[in-house]
Amino acid sequence: MSLIKSSYAKPIYIVDGLRSPMLKVKGKPGPFTASDLAVQVCRALLAKQNFTPEQIDEVVTGCVMPSADEANISRVIGLRVGCGKAVPAYTVQRNCASGLQALDNAAQDIASGRYDLVLAGGTEAMSHAPVIYNRRMVSWLVDLNTAKTLAAKAAVLAKFRPSYLAPIWGLIRGLTDPMVGLSMGQTAEIVAHRFHITRQQMDEFAYESHQRLARAFDLGYLQNEITPLYDTAGNYYLEDDGLRRDTSLQKLASLKPYFDKPFGEVTAGNSSQVTDGAAYLILASAEAVKRYKLPVLGRMVDTAWAALEPSEMGLGPAYVAARLLKQQHLKLDDIDYWEINEAFAAQVLGCIAAWQDADYCRKYLGLEGALGKLDLAKLNIDGGAVAIGHPVGASGARITLHLLNILKRKQAKRGIATLCIGGGQGGAVLLENVEGVE
């Protein structure tokens, strides 16, 4: 099999990977912290290898909202899985693409010759997002804490007002763009309006996501990709619990707009789910593959990043995939399979529409004309985040891992995994199926 040229100075091989079941947030904090999720995944992954955890050179983790107890969560994970105190670790954050950023950083470290074997991926416990005191409450607490006498404390206590207890929900604040003041769902509404994407199209896309995921589970396609989770109460989790096998177009159509009431088109049913989950991969140099006699799942050929108007952040994949294809002198049809993270059905459909719009491609993507029409039979063939969930720190690693498994399963050559990123960015990775090490 002929290989296209990598942008990395040295070949970057992905030798294995695992992810957790994705657990939909159901109001209360879930049974696992972000490091709990990562540790269970990484322990299972490392137990399969021909090397010990101490032989890992580095741990890189994408995470957007680590808890106060998990500062530099990657170091916490590395120590908990047994890599030892001599193995360095660091955490990266690029919103929805943090897991992909971790893989990119790991690849760069291998390409530079710094390391040969890196554990990289992402984790997120969105159910553990903090509830924050507002500024008035914080100021009042500071005044109370610094008051020296009983009289001074009494004076501060007398100033307390019930309104000080009004909470700030960290998750809602984190999913709102500070530059344009829009939630991520509202940006999806803007994309839908720009490309005239209808509610029916969104719901049909969402329905297909659930159907494809159900089929993938039934056919055993995810059996070797997901490792079970076990909580301290003796419960276990085997599948993505946001999957709705019984959903229908009628049920989806009955849901009310969630982000732009009452006139919007984006609902909870055609949006990704708020989720807890983790995904990790092992990246290796050619030397490490030979030294430890490792199998090769695939090759990381190239990565690209792009930025755009924050209010249309969902179009990030349209921008970055066009850039990546141009870097590699490839056309849309040269890619066998695609994973576009389903933050919202509207934004995935918007990206597909943008590539077919010659004027848009010329004005915004720097192309001479339309990029082309994406064959939907090549896209998210086993479902996506609408059905699986979108733990923001982990999704980039999850779609990369799954695309590599698809390429192997289908005996296909190359694929692109890409995500939109809150704040108006896009990230993408070009992956290639290889039969062995050159």
C-alpha positions in Angstrom: 0.0 0.0 0.0 1.5 3.3 -1.0 1.7 6.0 1.6 1.3 9.7 1.2 4.0 11.9 2.7 3.6 12.8 6.3 4.1 16.4 7.5 5.8 15.0 10.6 9.6 14.7 10.5 9.3 11.0 11.5 6.5 8.5 11.0 3.9 8.6 13.8 2.1 5.3 14.4 -0.9 4.7 16.6 -0.6 1.2 17.9 -3.7 0.8 20.1 -6.5 2.6 21.9 -9.5 2.3 24.1 -12.4 4.4 25.2 -15.0 4.3 28.0 -18.7 3.9 27.5 -20.1 7.5 27.2 -22.4 8.3 30.1 -25.1 10.9 29.6 -25.3 13.5 32.3 -28.6 13.1 34.1 -28.6 16.1 36.4 -26.4 15.1 39.3 -22.7 14.5 39.3 -21.9 11.1 37.8 -20.1 8.2 39.5 -16.7 9.1 38.0 -14.4 12.1 38.0 -12.5 12.9 34.9 -9.4 11.1 36.3 -11.5 8.1 37.3 -12.7 7.7 33.8 -9.2 8.1 32.3 -7.6 5.7 34.8 -10.0 2.9 34.1 -9.5 3.3 30.3 -5.7 3.6 30.5 -5.2 0.7 32.9 -7.1 -1.6 30.5 -5.2 -0.2 27.5 -1.8 -0.6 29.1 -2.6 -4.1 30.4 -2.8 -5.3 26.7 0.7 -4.1 25.8 4.1 -5.7 25.4 5.7 -3.0 27.6 5.2 -1.9 31.2 3.5 1.5 32.1 7.0 2.7 33.3 8.2 2.4 29.7 5.8 5.1 28.6 7.9 8.2 27.9 5.1 10.8 28.4 1.4 11.2 29.2 -0.6 14.0 27.4 -4.3 14.6 28.3 -6.9 16.9 26.8 -9.4 18.1 29.5 -11.5 21.3 29.6 -12.9 21.1 33.1 -10.7 19.2 35.5 -11.8 19.5 39.1 -10.0 21.5 41.7 -8.5 18.2 43.0 -7.1 17.3 39.6 -4.9 20.2 38.6 -2.7 19.0 35.8 -5.0 16.0 35.5 -2.6 14.3 33.1 0.0 13.9 35.9 -2.6 12.6 38.2 -3.6 10.0 35.6 0.0 9.0 34.8 0.7 8.3 38.5 -2.5 6.5 39.1 -2.1 4.1 36.2 1.5 3.2 37.3 3.6 5.1 34.9 5.8 6.1 37.8 7.1 9.4 39.1 9.8 9.6 36.4 7.3 9.9 33.5 6.4 13.5 32.7 2.8 14.5 32.0 0.9 17.6 31.0 -2.6 18.7 30.2 -3.8 20.6 27.1 -7.1 22.5 26.4 -8.6 23.5 23.1 -12.2 23.3 24.0 -14.0 20.6 22.0 -10.8 19.5 20.3 -8.7 19.0 23.4 -8.4 15.3 22.9 -7.1 15.9 19.3 -4.7 18.6 20.6 -3.3 16.0 22.9 -2.6 13.6 20.0 -1.1 16.4 18.0 1.2 17.4 20.8 2.2 13.8 21.4 2.9 13.3 17.7 5.1 16.4 17.6 7.1 15.2 20.6 7.7 11.9 18.8 8.5 13.5 15.5 11.1 15.8 17.2 12.9 12.7 18.6 12.1 13.7 22.2 10.1 10.5 22.9 9.3 7.2 21.3 6.2 6.0 23.2 3.4 8.4 24.4 0.0 7.8 26.0 -2.3 10.5 24.8 -6.0 11.2 24.7 -8.7 13.0 26.6 -11.2 12.8 29.4 -14.1 14.8 30.7 -16.6 14.5 33.5 -19.1 17.2 32.4 -21.5 16.2 35.2 -18.9 17.4 37.7 -18.8 20.9 36.2 -18.7 23.3 39.1 -21.4 25.6 40.5 -19.8 28.9 41.2 -20.6 31.7 43.6 -21.3 35.1 42.0 -19.0 38.0 42.7 -21.2 39.5 45.4 -21.1 36.3 47.4 -17.4 35.9 46.9 -16.8 39.5 48.2 -19.1 38.9 51.1 -17.2 35.7 52.1 -13.9 37.5 51.8 -15.2 40.3 54.1 -16.5 37.7 56.6 -13.2 35.8 56.5 -11.1 38.9 57.0 -13.2 40.5 59.8 -11.1 40.3 63.0 -13.6 40.9 65.8 -17.1 39.5 66.6 -18.5 43.0 66.1 -16.9 43.2 62.6 -18.2 39.8 61.7 -21.7 40.7 62.9 -21.6 43.8 60.7 -20.7 41.7 57.7 -23.3 39.1 58.5 -25.9 41.9 58.6 -25.1 42.8 55.0 -25.9 39.3 53.6 -28.7 39.2 51.0 -30.4 36.0 49.7 -29.6 37.1 46.2 -25.9 36.5 46.9 -26.7 32.7 46.7 -27.8 32.9 43.1 -25.5 30.3 41.5 -23.5 30.4 38.3 -23.6 27.1 36.5 -20.1 26.4 35.2 -21.3 24.1 32.4 -23.6 26.7 31.0 -21.0 29.4 31.3 -18.4 27.2 29.7 -20.7 26.4 26.7 -21.3 30.1 26.1 -18.9 32.1 23.9 -17.7 35.2 25.8 -16.9 37.2 22.7 -20.3 37.0 21.0 -22.5 36.1 24.0 -24.0 33.1 22.3 -24.4 29.6 23.5 -23.1 26.9 21.3 -26.6 25.9 20.4 -27.4 29.4 19.3 -24.4 29.3 17.0 -25.8 26.2 15.5 -29.0 28.1 14.8 -27.0 30.7 12.9 -25.4 28.0 10.8 -28.8 26.4 10.0 -30.2 29.8 9.0 -27.2 30.5 6.7 -27.5 27.3 4.8 -31.3 26.9 5.0 -31.1 23.6 6.9 -34.6 22.6 8.0 -35.8 21.0 11.2 -36.7 17.9 9.3 -33.2 17.5 7.9 -31.7 17.9 11.4 -34.1 15.3 12.9 -33.4 12.9 10.1 -29.7 13.2 10.7 -30.1 12.7 14.4 -32.3 9.6 13.9 -29.7 8.1 11.6 -27.0 8.7 14.2 -28.9 6.6 16.7 -29.7 3.9 14.2 -26.1 3.6 13.1 -24.8 3.4 16.6 -27.3 0.7 17.5 -26.3 -1.2 14.5 -22.6 -0.9 15.4 -23.2 -2.3 18.8 -25.4 -5.1 17.5 -22.7 -6.1 14.9 -19.9 -6.0 17.5 -18.0 -3.2 15.8 -17.4 -1.5 19.2 -16.5 -4.6 21.2 -12.8 -4.1 21.1 -13.0 -0.3 21.3 -14.9 0.1 24.6 -13.7 -1.1 28.0 -16.2 -1.4 30.8 -16.4 1.0 33.7 -17.0 -0.1 37.3 -18.1 2.3 40.0 -17.6 2.0 43.8 -21.2 0.9 44.3 -20.7 -2.3 42.3 -22.4 -1.0 39.1 -20.9 -1.5 35.7 -21.3 0.3 32.4 -20.9 -1.4 29.0 -22.5 0.8 26.4 -23.1 4.4 25.6 -26.2 5.1 27.6 -27.3 8.0 25.5 -28.2 5.7 22.7 -32.0 5.8 22.0 -32.8 2.6 20.1 -36.5 3.5 20.3 -36.3 7.0 19.0 -38.3 7.9 15.9 -38.7 10.9 13.6 -42.1 11.5 15.3 -40.5 11.6 18.7 -37.7 13.9 17.5 -40.2 16.2 15.8 -42.2 16.5 19.0 -39.3 18.2 20.9 -39.4 22.0 21.3 -36.5 24.3 20.3 -34.1 24.5 23.2 -31.7 27.3 22.4 -33.8 29.8 20.5 -37.3 29.6 21.9 -39.9 29.5 20.4 -38.8 29.9 16.8 -35.6 27.9 16.6 -34.9 24.5 14.9 -32.1 23.1 17.2 -33.5 20.8 19.9 -32.0 18.5 22.5 -32.8 15.7 20.2 -30.7 16.9 17.2 -27.8 18.1 19.4 -24.9 16.2 21.0 -25.5 15.0 24.6 -23.7 16.4 27.6 -21.6 13.4 28.6 -18.9 11.9 30.8 -16.2 9.8 29.1 -12.6 9.2 28.2 -10.6 7.9 25.2 -6.8 7.2 25.0 -4.4 6.0 22.3 -0.8 4.9 22.3 1.4 6.7 19.8 4.8 5.3 18.9 7.8 5.9 16.7 9.0 3.3 14.2 11.8 2.5 16.7 9.3 1.8 19.5 7.1 -0.3 17.2 10.1 -2.6 16.4 11.6 -2.6 19.9 8.4 -3.8 21.5 7.0 -5.7 18.5 3.8 -3.6 18.5 0.9 -4.0 16.1 0.1 -0.9 14.1 -3.5 0.4 14.1 -2.7 3.2 11.7 -0.5 6.2 10.9 -1.1 9.9 11.8 -0.2 11.6 8.6 -1.0 15.3 9.2 -3.0 17.6 11.4 -4.4 21.1 10.7 -6.1 23.9 12.6 -8.2 26.8 11.4 -10.2 29.7 12.9 -13.3 31.5 11.9 -16.1 33.8 13.1 -17.0 32.6 16.7 -20.8 32.9 16.0 -20.5 30.3 13.3 -18.1 28.0 15.1 -19.8 24.9 13.9 -18.4 25.4 10.4 -14.9 24.8 11.8 -14.6 21.4 10.0 -15.4 23.0 6.7 -12.5 25.3 7.1 -9.9 23.0 8.5 -10.7 20.0 6.3 -10.3 22.2 3.2 -7.0 23.3 4.5 -5.8 19.8 5.3 -6.8 18.5 1.9 -5.0 21.4 0.3 -1.8 20.7 2.4 -1.8 17.1 1.1 -2.9 17.8 -2.5 -6.0 15.6 -2.0 -9.6 15.9 -3.1 -12.7 15.2 -1.2 -13.2 11.9 -2.9 -9.6 10.8 -2.0 -10.8 10.3 1.6 -12.4 6.9 2.2 -14.2 7.6 5.5 -14.9 10.7 7.6 -15.7 11.4 11.2 -17.1 14.8 11.7 -18.0 15.3 15.4 -21.7 15.8 15.7 -21.8 18.8 18.1 -25.1 19.6 16.4 -26.8 18.0 13.4 -27.1 21.5 12.0 -23.4 22.2 12.0 -22.5 18.9 10.3 -25.1 19.5 7.7 -23.8 23.1 7.4 -20.3 21.9 6.7 -21.5 19.6 4.0 -23.5 22.4 2.5 -20.5 24.8 2.7 -18.3 22.5 0.6 -20.9 22.4 -2.1 -21.3 26.2 -2.2 -18.8 27.6 -4.8 -19.2 31.2 -3.6 -18.7 30.2 0.1 -15.7 28.2 -0.8 -14.1 31.0 -2.7 -14.9 33.7 -0.2 -14.1 31.8 3.1 -12.1 28.7 2.3 -9.6 30.1 -0.2 -10.6 27.7 -2.9 -11.2 28.3 -6.6 -14.7 26.7 -6.5 -16.8 24.2 -4.6 -14.8 21.6 -2.7 -17.4 19.0 -3.7 -20.3 16.8 -2.4 -19.5 14.5 0.5 -20.9 11.0 0.2 -23.0 10.5 3.4 -22.2 6.8 3.2 -18.7 7.7 4.1 -19.6 9.9 7.1 -20.0 8.8 10.7 -21.0 5.3 9.6 -21.3 4.0 13.1 -23.1 7.1 14.5 -21.8 10.2 16.2 -22.0 12.5 19.1 -25.8 13.0 18.8 -26.2 9.4 19.9 -22.9 8.8 21.6 -22.4 12.0 23.5 -19.7 14.7 23.4 -17.4 14.8 26.5 -15.5 17.8 25.2 -12.0 16.8 26.4 -12.3 13.3 25.0 -14.2 13.6 21.7 -11.2 14.3 19.5 -9.4 11.2 20.7 -12.6 9.1 20.4 -13.3 10.0 16.7 -9.6 9.4 15.9 -9.7 6.0 17.5 -12.9 5.0 15.9 -11.9 6.2 12.4 -8.7 4.1 12.6 -10.9 1.0 13.5 -13.2 1.8 10.6 -10.2 1.9 8.1 -9.0 -1.4 9.4 -12.5 -3.0 9.3 -13.2 -1.7 5.8 -9.7 -2.3 4.5 -9.7 1.3 3.4 -6.7 3.6 3.0 -7.3 7.0 4.5 -9.7 9.0 6.6 -10.2 12.4 8.2 -11.5 13.1 11.7 -12.5 16.6 12.4 -14.3 18.8 15.0 -15.7 22.2 15.4 -14.4 24.1 18.4 -16.1 26.5 20.6 -14.7 30.0 20.1 -14.6 29.6 16.3 -12.0 27.0 15.4 -11.7 23.7 13.7 -9.2 20.8 14.1 -8.6 17.8 11.8 -6.3 14.8 11.5 -5.5 12.8 8.4 -5.1 9.1 9.2 -3.8 6.2 7.1 -4.2 2.5 7.3 -0.9 0.7 7.0 -0.1 -2.9 6.8 3.2 -2.6 8.7 6.1 -0.3 9.5 8.2 0.9 6.6 
